[in-house]
Amino acid sequence: MKKPTLPAEAQSAVSLRPTIELVSVFSADNNGGNPAPIVLDAAGMSDAQMQAVAQRYGHESGFVLPAPAGSGCDFEFRFWVPNHEMSMCGHATVGAVWLLHKTGRLDSDRLTIHTSSGRVEARIAGFSTDDASVEISQPAGRIEPLPQPQISRDEILDALGIDDTQLAPLPIQNACTSRVKTLVPLASAAILNTLEPRFDKIGPLCERIGSTGLYPYATVDARQQIFDARQFPRASGYPEDAATGIAASALSFGLLANGLVEASTRTITIRQGYAMKRPSQISVRFSFKDDNGSAIPDGCWIGGPVRYEAGAGAPS
């Protein structure tokens, strides 16, 4: 089947000096998704140059390098936000794999990626004449109570500018597949989308509770496993994310632990970015392993739409 292609200027760029390609990942419409600058030929770039890309665009940025010798991987990916390097970024990984596929750089529909947080599997899950669907793996989630639960809870409510009556009757928890997120269950999507956080309090609070961001969420359609969420990062250099794949995967395991989703391969849909007018949609599906005849979740696959925006130029 013929693979879809990028615009001609983007195709020609791959044979020249490293260039920044801008994609929007997990986009729910033509204005949605989380923008991600991607450099497909980042070998030789310094840390300062990579960070400068993230600072220039104000978004998580992904950099594709040759895999380390002996790693058994196909590529190495690195990730930067304006303030620091990240160990893993879900939407930049999806966007980079999508670009590698679009520019004809993949020999297979499956690949293994070396990241600072560990090995990540990626697969091209479907083809069409116009697009391809990318999914990436995450390990099984770890769910933990907050340190000093009542004090932490009060501080979280204060930082989000809400009170107890606006919470759903579920625990606030830390959850992690690659990076720890604090899951805050709210009573409705209306409360979620009208939050006005006190951003100056979020960084110090997240440091105290061992989290990289607050991830408040609300149930939209329990039967269809649809949830809305917002991500307020600890110290990325911007106040909110339009779509956060790593947080969505952590949330899915939190939902499972609290009986809100099935232990099955049914799709869990996490919608994000609506309050930012960047509507986004992340699909999560659990993977399973056999444990003495019982199938238990051993991870998940996350994916969603990708939209090419522009060739943004050369790294400075």
Buried (B, 14 or more C-beta within 10 A) or exposed (E): EEBBEBEEEBBEBBEEEBBBBBBBBBBBEEEBBBBBBBBBBBEEBEEEBBBBBBBBBBBBBBBBBBBEEEBEBBBBBBBBBBBEBBBBBBBBBBBBBBBBBBBEBBEEBEBBBBBEBEEBBBBBBEBEEEBBBBBBBBBBBEBEEBEEEEEBBEBBBBBBEBEEEBBBEBBBBBBBBBBBBBBBBBBBBEBBBEBEBEEEBBBEBBEBBBBBBBBBBBBBEEEEBBBBBBBBBBBBBBEBBBBBBBBBBBBBBBBBBBEBBEEBEEBBBBBBBBBBEBBBBBBBBBBBEEEEEEBEBBBBBBBBBBBBBEBBBEBE
